[in-house]
Amino acid sequence: NLILEGKVAVISGAASPRGIGLATARMFAKYGAKVVILDLDEKASAEAAASIGPEHRGFGCNVADLDSCKSAAERAIAEFGKIDILINNAGITQPVKTQEIDPVSWERILDVNLRGVLYLSQAFLPQMKKQKAGSIVCMSSVSAQRGGGILGGPHYSAAKAGVLGLAKAMARELGPDNIRVNCVAPGLIQTDISAGKITEDKKAEIAASVPLCRLGFADDVAAAYLYLASDLSAYVTGHCLDVNGGMHI
Ligand code: NAD
């Protein structure tokens, strides 16, 4: 029995070829889900979905824009008739120091990483409430727990820490509707978000400081999403699952 058989899963930020989102979409499809990829570009989203199989869909969506989230939700629900799983994965980073954060970059980082989680959840919650079932998993980061450091600046840490609070509050509020809300908090995962921003020497140095002695793969995070999205975690809500090789022990 496939653990996501019959489930419909929406994943944001999943068009990037080497990203955590697309790895998650592929893994969810492998375990039986029908997948909806939401990313900034309509064509790239559709192509990413088609690369997994003809039964999957991809739509353009800017998670920082409520109308864009609502219209993506309408399209996804019109297509599949329901939504079982929402993975709030979209995110951006900017490696700067405190004094370098200007109002524009503060807004950009907070808008996508934090406001985007609220807006996309708001767009899908009416349907989940109607169904009296749903699982939402949100992307935080070890940067939230350790106070940043590797990729993101302090505004990124603030946004990802905000995600933890938002997810816990939603978990508490939505439990009676049988909607679970959890987070994953990865360490350094090798994707395009870090490409070109960290030297190979720096990566080797970070890997050596991790108890499991390596950086993470996108599939390491996809597997954590899979557990929290599926019924295997039916009695888990408001939790944050570390996927960091022991970086934060
Ligand atoms: P990535 O850059 O490959 O993927 C991010 C995706 O989000 C891209 O496809 C991008 O187009 C999309 N996106 C950006 N802004 C968007 C918006 N406004 N609306 C919709 N989509 C948008 O990076 P990734 O490493 O796969 O990152 C996925 C998530 O994991 C992010 O939230 C990131 O902050 C988080 N994360 C990554 C790491 C890491 O080391 N790679 C560690 C901890 C957390």
Boltz pocket constraint, residues with backbone or C-beta under 6 A from the ligand:
constraints:
  - pocket:
      binder: B
      contacts: [[A, 12], [A, 13], [A, 14], [A, 15], [A, 16], [A, 18], [A, 19], [A, 20], [A, 21], [A, 38], [A, 39], [A, 40], [A, 61], [A, 62], [A, 63], [A, 64], [A, 88], [A, 89], [A, 90], [A, 91], [A, 92], [A, 93], [A, 112], [A, 116], [A, 139], [A, 140], [A, 141], [A, 142], [A, 151], [A, 185], [A, 186], [A, 187], [A, 188], [A, 189], [A, 190], [A, 191], [A, 192], [A, 193], [A, 194]]
      max_distance: 6.0
